[in-house]
Amino acid sequence: MLKDNIKSIRKSKGLSQEELAIKLHVVRQTISKWEQGLSVPDSEMLISISEVLETPVSDLLGENIIESKVDDLKVISEKLEIINLQLSQRKNTRRKIVRWILISLCMIIILAFIFLFLLNSSYLNWDYNDPEKAVLGVTLHSFEWLFMRIAPIILIGLLIGIILTRKKS
């Protein structure tokens, strides 16, 4: 167990036997003997090994640690597939939200057109000698004038946005 754990942790940290030996102030052959099970490090050396490998002593002495394969393409491709799926779902959710906002704005503009049509500019017949009515009438007339000129352009832009955000099959 100890021999296998030292070897697998050393490899997972990307260290050669020589590099580990230098860090522990021993010769490479000592590391080789530990990993072959021909000798065992003493308790002080075990503590040094655990510090260099950044692994608790209990892990070194515990059950066998399976070597991690850095280039396990299957695991990497599965993770990438999950990430791509999550990104795709987020993109679809955002597209749906934007589409419903555009549809709502279109409805608001159409309702405003209907309201102004039904209102039939009744403020044009008001008595503008009263200053409060004059200000209110000019404000309503300015809003209507501006709305009737800008709203169709905005409505066309919103309709184009709705078409562009539809789900493509």
Number of C-alpha atoms within 10 A of each C-alpha: 15 21 20 20 20 24 22 19 21 19 15 15 11 11 14 14 18 16 14 19 18 12 12 16 10 13 14 16 12 17 23 17 14 17 20 14 13 10 13 16 15 9 10 8 13 18 16 17 22 17 13 14 19 11 14 14 17 10 16 24 15 12 12 15 16 11 14 11 10 9 8 9 10 9 12 12 11 11 12 12 12 12 12 12 12 12 12 12 12 12 12 14 12 13 17 16 13 15 21 14 14 20 16 13 16 20 13 13 16 15 12 16 17 12 11 15 10 10 10 10 13 10 16 12 8 11 11 15 8 9 10 9 14 15 12 13 20 14 12 15 15 12 11 15 11 11 16 14 10 10 16 14 11 15 19 12 14 19 17 12 15 19 11 12 18 11 10 5 3
